[in-house]
C-alpha cells in the first residue's frame, strides 16, 4: 500500500550523512540520497533515517 509523505516533511528532511536534500521515490517508498548513494525506507508513513537501515543504491539509480 503506497502512502504519500507530507510535502512539508519532505522539505525539511536531509540526508543524515551528507546533509543534502533527498528525492522521494513514491513507488519504492524510499527517500534517496544521490550524494551518499543510500535509499532510506519509509515504513508506515515514517521515514527511517538511520544509515544502518538504508539500502545502498546501485549506479543506475543515482542521479548525477
Secondary structure as GFF3:
##gff-version 3
##sequence-region A 1 64
A	DSSP	alpha_helix	7	12	.	.	.	ID=ss1
A	DSSP	beta_strand	23	25	.	.	.	ID=ss2
A	DSSP	beta_strand	30	33	.	.	.	ID=ss3
A	DSSP	beta_strand	38	43	.	.	.	ID=ss4
A	DSSP	beta_strand	46	47	.	.	.	ID=ss5
A	DSSP	three_ten_helix	51	53	.	.	.	ID=ss6
A	DSSP	beta_strand	55	56	.	.	.	ID=ss7
###
